[in-house]
Structure formats: C-alpha cells, structure tokens
Amino acid sequence: MPLVLSLPMGMHSGMDGPHLFRIVVPLRDTEGRRGELEVYFKALFK
C-alpha cells in the first residue's frame, strides 16, 4: 500500500535548509492489537 504525503507548507525567512520530519501513524489489526508506524523523511527547503 503506498503512503502519499502532501505537505503544503511554507517556511518564513531564515527557515531554509535541511529539516527532518517524523509522522506517527497509529495502527490496529483485525484482532484489535495496536501499534504505531513511525515515518521519517528529510526535506531541503531553499
């Protein structure tokens, strides 16, 4: 299953450069067990 991210954001002056983002996705299976998926990605704002 693909994970598609859309992050329409802007950085104000002085916020350019590399950034590391973390998104936590809560999960639950068909038997009710819970967990989390952590997705990290890097961005370079210019």
BELTAWO-V389803 format. One record per backbone hydrogen bond with DSSP energy under -1.0 kcal/mol. CO is the residue of the C=O (numbers start at 1). NH is the residue of the N-H. Records with the same first field share a line. If there is no record, write none. Layout:
# BELTAWO-V389803
CO->NH + NH
This chain:
# BELTAWO-V389803
7->9
12->15
17->45
19->43
21->41
23->39
25->37
27->35
29->32
33->29
35->27
37->25
39->23
41->21
43->19
45->17
